[in-house]
Amino acid sequence: MKNNSQTRNKSKYLTNIGFRFLLLCILLTSHLPKISAEDGFMLLQSTDVTLNLTNVSLETLFKTLEKKSNYVFFFKEDVLQKNEKVTVKAQNESVVSILNRILPPKQLTYTVKGRQVIIVRLPQKEEKKAEVPVEIKEYTVKGTVVDARGQPLPGVNITVQGTTNGVTTDLSGGFTLRIRDGKRVLLVASYIGFSTRKVWVSGETNSLKIMLEESSASLNEVVVVGYGTQKKLNLTGAVTTASGEILENRPIANIAQGLQGMVPNLNITFNSGQPNEAAKINIRGNTSLNGGNALILVDGVEISDLSLINPQDVESVSVLKDASAAAVYGARAAFGVMLVTTKKGNRNQKTRVTYNNNLSWSSPARLPEMPRSDVWARMWNKAYEYDTPGGYYFNEKFMEKLDAHIADPEHNPAILVDTEGIQNPNYSPSNPGWAYVGNTDWLSEFYQKSAFMQQHNVSLSGGTERNNYYASIGFKDQSGIFRYGNDSYKRFNLAFNFDTKLTSWLDVSFATRMSNIKNDEPYMDNGGSSSQTWYYEVYRMFPTLSIFLPNGDFAGMYLNSGNYNVIGKMALAGRNKKETWDQWYIGRFDLHPLKGLSIKGDYSWNRYSTVQKFHRKEIKQTFPEGGPEWIVETPNYVKNYNSNNIYHAINVWAEYKTSFNDVHNISVMGGYNQEEKTYANTSYTMTDLYDNELPISDLAINYKENAEGADIWRVQGAFFRLNYDYRSKYLLEVNGRYDGSSKYAKDDRWAFFPSASIGWRISEEKFFEPLSKVVDNLKLRASVGALGNQITNGYHDYMSILSGKVLTNYMMDGKMVNALNIPSLPSVVTWEKVVTKDLGLDWSLFNNRLMGTFDFYVRDTKDMVRSVTLPAVLGTSGGKENIADMRTTGWELELTWKDRIKNVLGSPMDYSLTVGLSDYQAEITKYDNPNGSLASGMYYEGQKLGEIWGYVTDGYIMDDFEAAKMNYVQKYISSKWYPGDIRYKDLNGDGMIDQGNRTLANPGDQKVIGNSTPRYRFNLQGGIGWRGFDIRAIFEGVGKRDMWTSSDIFWGFSRGIYNSCVTQYHIDNIWTYENPTAYYPRLNANGNKRSKQIQTKYLQNAAYIRLKDITLSYTLPKSWLTKMKMEQVRIYVSGMNLWEKTGLPPFMTPDIVDQITDNSLSSENSGKEYAFMRSYSFGINITF
């Protein structure tokens, strides 16, 4: 800014008064944040600007730099030469770099004090030297590289741009680099996870300081997209990225657990807390009535289960949400893509060894209080009396013995030899049995206090000028929570990536990864799975039953369901063991024969195999002397199951990039993809083992059954992408894919799916300059595109398939014969078409401290495959056709604030806060249901997916008179009603309560009372870093969701004494004459279906908020580690799922709601799941 007589009193620049006035100006600008000279220089160095100035004065240059930074420029009027012009072209270049380039030729230099940049002339002696140049053959540059906190960064690559001359920083972040030709050079500092920094040097330097910022704060961040990468600022599709750092230092079983709640509208759910539970991954809500999940690619290759990948090997995750971003993946990417990129080594990096471990202890979350056995028994007796006056289940003798044990357990045993009919009226002196009059909290006995998990990972990475490599080994051992017959999960991972530059125009790489998973769990007769049955059984256990007999054997193994010893069965009935192998081999090449042209290709081969063995053992029950002898779980048997999947994939594509006049940037990419997968499985079962303990098929007497299956599919596709941008201001992207699938008939096999997106960086417009000091980037995006969704049942739906039936009831020639079912009509199906429209806005403000993105989208799933309804006289069912449409509408918002407090007790403190919020709803827009039927399995136009139809509750029936009235009014539900039963509202005013004819025109007294769609999913992430300490917390939840459940665990006294799951919560909240305002309807010994109709009173509020993760870590100072030859040591403690707030009962978790499907709104399994866990962990990371 130039000083003159008219502006002298207001000028910020130096006048001829001299240097004293400079001090006064500094005082006048003291409202600016106070920072040290060193910090000021580092911040100036990290401030990037874009300039396009032609033939302007230095004063104009300084004014422009002032507008684009938070710095004030000072200079004396006589420092600048009049009429001296400069031309400055810079694209995201640091202010320091620009000044170092422009000022020396003008015999000027500068100093930085806080936020003031002072321009001065070079000393006269420098001017004389410049007149007689002395050739410098060589000079040395010494310096240090630090991060934004001032911590030294070891392993940073420092190179001279355009040469191979370079070094790597040492453990203290220091480096020494010789410049051999004595010229002015541009140094490039690069490091994974940080923005690359460029600095000009022109002579001997001993104290150069380079600060690198984390790349997440930079618009120049490179984002992985389909078949390539793009700068974040140039993206026009809806893409969200997450760093692999969010997966580190947490007691997570797999990648999906670490990503849960971290990315808006990336909806990850688990149906239980079982160690081997697979994740359900959905992007942006409802997809198709036939299902449709996100496509998951690891280093460009599809994978079905993220638990196969070691989280410590992950570098980054990109989520492609709209059709424009996912278009090049075609057939299976209709509902979004998750791209997982694994870690690789860096070239010119010394070998780096990293070890990290995690030790965690987990315990069940939200377990209910179980009732004392005498309270439980009396409530059941009361229930029997309510049903039949004078009725009971437990006789007086039993209750006397039970009360005696409760009052004095030391002198009144829990198990008696029953010769009086105490437990069973058939017991007598000649037929004795056991009487169980104890008090067992089966839930407490079922679970351990905590389950232990350990993880260990070692990685090796590095590179030379031509090669780079990364190798890792990971091991995880997770114990289950069962106290008896415990379950376990073990995973071993191996990964290796190697890249080499064979020539200046050819790079090749090879990657392999392998995982081996072993599951071992108690056997259960529902096919060997313990995920539901065990938990249901333990809730049904009689608390009067003891675990052990006096001799130490398990008690009650012979009793009825709901009364037998589930813990004994877990311990003795056998095992279900499963081992999985997953092997990948991937070869790649990158050919770049011409400037701007690259030709790439890869071939992937995968084998995924499973070996599973179910072993059921016979169990003998001990009885009192003279009693019967029992053998349960008979016959014993062994079942072997084997499966094998082979997958091949070939990708070849070429990309050409060029620029015209430095303003027109064009990129064209085209390629070919082919994939094939074959599947085969076999199983066989042998019974009556010679030895109960040896599950060997050759040691079995009888053959029971065998089965086998096979499948194969192929897809092919050709794809292209065109990108154009003008000055990184106006952006265009066009994608297309021509896809073919073997799952469709020949004439319906191929389809073309195009997409297009545009972007406008409003912040680059001249009219936006007044806001440029506040708004760093503002970009508007829009996209539209179509993708195909290949939905079939695994067989070829277009073919009619005959199925056999053995031993029909038909006799021919005196023999039963086999028969073939009449097949359904052939299906006429082709691709479901998914059309997505997206409008988005990205912004960053206040020097990238506040960053955000918002997207609104509409996704139409057209031509959904549904069964065709045909007249019954046809004699067979109809086939399937593309006859239904659905629309999903939603939005997502993410805001991030990152900043630094310069001085907290003498050190800077970094902090960040991220808020994510998303919502969606789906509606049926076309369906073949002309009568508007509300029957199960039917949909209707205008239906919101997740709708819950039910009655409106009108209180309880209060007395016998009202009950008699309801016998008529509510007779279509039940013919007999009692006080304490539910009364329903008569919505249509016809004096009767019914469902009408279950159509939209006549729904009777039912209406839409809720919706199970999760609304307003949110996440909140916060972090603070100070003096090596870091604390991070993650909250996630759902703002609105309804749930209806008919689960026995919810209803308590629901299906009789053998099938009900009664907790203290149920006993405290059940209707009795003494408690007429209770939550649950009246006691009933045989189940109360009449009061369990879907209704408003028992509609559950499934909204919740949860503290997903909190981690406290400490990174040891570099000075402590130098002598130990270590780069970094970090120790941490962490907790997962430590707290939640929900409206659900104490025995249900919010996660179980996600088991409910769109058209099956009643979850029978709610509460039967493997308990969800709270975890506490400790870990350490060491880098050498």
C-alpha positions, 0 to 999 in steps of 0.5 A: 500500500502506497503512502501519500499525503491524503492517506498518511494517517490511515496508511499501514505502510512505512513512510519516511518517518522511519523505522519507529513508525513501523513499531507503531503500525505493529501496535495498531495491528495488534488485534490480529492473533499473536504468533511468534516470528517462527510460527508466522513464517511457518503459517505463511509457508503453509498458505497456498494461493492461486494468482494470475497477474500480468504486468502489474506493480509490486504494490498490486502484487502485495495487495493481492497477497493480502486479500488471499492471506491473513498477512499485512505487507509493510514497505517504505515508499522508496523501497519499490522502484517506480514503474517496475512490473511483474508477471506472476502465475501460481496455482496453489503455490505457497506465499513463501515460494512466490516471494522467494521467486519474485523478490530476489531478482528485484534486489528485495527480500523480506522478514516475517514478524507474526502476521506482518511481512516486511519488505526491504532491500537487499544489503548493498554488499549483496548488490555489489556481489550480484554485479560480479557473479561468482560461480558456486559449484556446490552448496548445502541446504540443511533444515527440518520438516515438522507437522502443524504441531511443530513435531518433527516428521521422520521419513519425509522425502526431500527431492530437487524437482525434476531430478533424482537428487534427494534425501529422507529426513532422519528421526528428528525430522532433519535433513542435509541436501547437497546442491551440486550445480549451484543453481536456484532449485525447487525442493519438494517435500512429500510424505504420506498423509500430508500435503506436498510442499515446495520451497525455492532455495538459492544458496547455502542454508542452515536453518530451513524449516518446512511445515507439512499439513495433513492432506485432509485439510487440503483441497489438493487431496487426491481421492481414489475413484473408479479406475483412477484418482482425482483431486478433491477440488475437481470432483463432481460426483458424490464421494466421501473419503475416510482415512485409515487412521480411524481404524487404528488404535480401536478394539474392532473386529473388522473394517466395517465396525471401524467405519460404523457411524463415521460417514453420512449415509454409509449405513453399517449394521450388525445383527448381533455381537457375535465375533464372526458376525458379518456386516450389512452395508448400505449406501443411501437407504432403501435400494430394491424390493429384491435387495441390493448392497454396496459393491466393496472393492479392495484395491480395485477387486471385489470382496464380499466380506470386509472381515477378511481384511486386516484393518491395520492394512487400510490406507483409505476408504472412498465411498462413491454414492451417486451414479456418476461416481460409481458408473464405471463399475456397472452391474453391481454398483447400482447402490454405491461403491466402497473403495478400500485402498491398502497401504504401500511403501514409498520410493526413496524411503528407508525400511520402516518396521511398525508393530502395534497391538491391542488388548481388549476386554468385552462384556455384554451390554444392556442385560436385564435383571432376572427375577428371584425364583420364588417371585417368578414361580408365584407370578406363574401360579397367579397366571394359571389362576387368572386363566382357571380359578384355582389353577396353579403350576407349582404345588404347595409342597414345591412352594414350601421347599422353594421358600425354605431354600430362599430363606436358608439356602445353607440348610435347605438344598436346591436339589432334592431326591423327589419321592413325593411328587414335589417336582413331578406327580409321577415321582415316587419311592419306586420311581425317584427323580430330582426336585429342583427348588433352587434360585439360579440367575441363568443369565449371569451364569450364561455369560462370563464377566468379560471376554478377552481379545488380542490383536498383533500386527507387524508391517514392513515398508520402504523403497528405493529409487525404482522399487517400493514394498509393503508387507504385513502379518496380522493375528487376532484371537477373540474369545466369546462371552460364553462361560461354558462351552466357550466360542472363539474367533481367530484370524490370521492375515498376510499381505504383500504389495510390491511395485517396481519401475522397470523402465522409464515408461513401464511400472509393474506391481504384484500383490497378494493377501491371504486370510485364515479364519477359524470359528469354534462354537457350541453345537445347537440343533438348529443347524449348528448356529448359536446366534439366536437359539442359545440366547432364547433358551437361556431366557426361558430357563426355569430359575428354580433349576440348578446348573449342577447335581450334587455329584457335579454332573449337569442337572436337568438335561432330560427336561422339557424345552424351557426347563432343560439345562441349556448351559449343560447342553452348551458344554456337552452337546458338541461343537460347530467348527468352521475354517475359511481360507481366502487367497488373492493374487493380483498382477498390474502394469502401468504403461506410459509410452507418451506424455499424458498417456497411460495404459493400465491393466490388472488380473486378479485370481481369488479362491475362497473356501470353507470347511465346516464340521458339525458334531452332535454328541449324546448326553447321559443324565444321572438320576437318583438310585432306582430312577430311570436312565436317560440319553439325550441328543441322540443319535450322535452324528457328524456333518461335513460341509465344504464349499469352494469359490473361484473368481477371476477378473481382468481390467484393461484401461487407458487414460489420456490427459492434456491441457491447452493454454494452461486453462483447458484440462481434458482427461479421457479414459476407456476400458474393458472389464470381465469377471467370472465366478464359479461356486460348488459345495458338498455336504454329507451326514453320518450318524451313530458314531462308534466313539461319542468324542470322535467326529470322524465319518469313517467311525459312524455306522449309518449314512443319513444324507448328502447334498451338493450344489454349483453355480457360475456367473460372468459379467463383461463391460466396456466403460469410459469417462471424460473429464473437462475443466476450465481453470479448475472453475467449470467442471464436467464429467461424462461416464458410460458403461455397456454391461452384459450378464450371464444371469439373463437370457441372451436377448436381455443380457446387454444394456448401456448405462450413462451418467453425467455430472457438472461442477462450478467452483463459484469461489474462483469467479471474480465477482466472488473476490470480496468474500475470498478472505472468508470463503476459500472454496465454494463448489456446486455439483449436479449429477444424473445417471443410470446403472443396472442392478442384476437381481436373480436368485443365483440360478437362471431365472429365465429358465423353468427348473424341475425339482424332485420330491421323494416318496410321495403319497401316490401309489403306482403298482403298489409302490410309492413313487417319486414325483416332479413338481410342476415348474412355474412359468419361465421368468422374463427378466432383465436389468433393474434400472437405477436412476440417481439424481444428485445436487451437492454443495462443497465449501471451506471457510476461514482458511479451511478451518470450516469445511462442509458438504451437502447432497440432496438426491433422488434415486429411482429403482425402475423395473424391479423384478416381482412375481406375476399373479396368475389365475389359480386354474392355471395349475402353477405359479407365475414367473417373474417380470420387471413390473415395479418401481420405487423412489428413494429421496434423501439428503446428507450433511457433513460439517468439520471444524479444525483449528489450533489454539496457539498457546495452552500452557506454553504449547499449541492445542489442536482440536476438531469437530465433525458433525454428520446428519443424513435422512432418506425415505422410500416410496413405491411408485408402481406396483401390480396391486389394482385392489390395494391389498394390504396382505403380507408380501404385497405393496401398493403405489404410494406406500412408504417403505417401512410403514407399520399398519395397526390398531390404535390402543384405547386402554385396558378392559377394566372389569367383567362387564366391559369384558363381556361387551368386548366379547362381541365388539372385538370378536373378530380378534378373539371370542373371549376377553378379560379384565386387563386385556387391551381395548382397541379404538373403533376408527371407522365407527361401525361398532366392531373392531376388525381389519375390514377386507385388508385393502386400502379402501377398507382397512377396517380399524387399522391405519399407519401407526409408525414407520421402521425406516431409520430417520436422521442418522447422525454422527459426532466426532471430536478430537483434541491434541496437545503436547503428545496427548490426543483424545477422540470421541465418536457418538452415533445414533438415529433420531427417529425410528419406530419398531414393532416386535412380537418376540417372546423376549419383549412380551414376557408372559407370552406363550406359556411357561415353557416358551416365555422369557420373563424378566424382572422388568416384565414382573414389575410392569404386568397388569394385575388387579393390584397394578391396573395401570401397568405397561403390559397386559394381564397375566396369561398362562397360555399366551395372550395373542388377543392383546398382542395385535399390532397397535400404538401402545406397544410400538417401540421408540427405537431412536438412540444415541451411543458413545461409539468410541472414546480413545486417549493416547500419548505419543512419546516425544521424539527426543526420548526415542532417538537413542532407541532408534525409534521413530514413534511410540504411541500408547492408548486406552480406548472404550467402545459402546460404553454408553447409550440412551434409548427408549427400548426396554433394558433387554433390547439394543437399538441394533436389533431393529435392523433385522426388520425387513421392509415388508416383515415389520415384526421381528420375532428374533428381537432380543435373541441375539448374541449380546452386543458388547462394551469393550475396553482396550489398551494398545501400543504402536511402535515404529522403527 
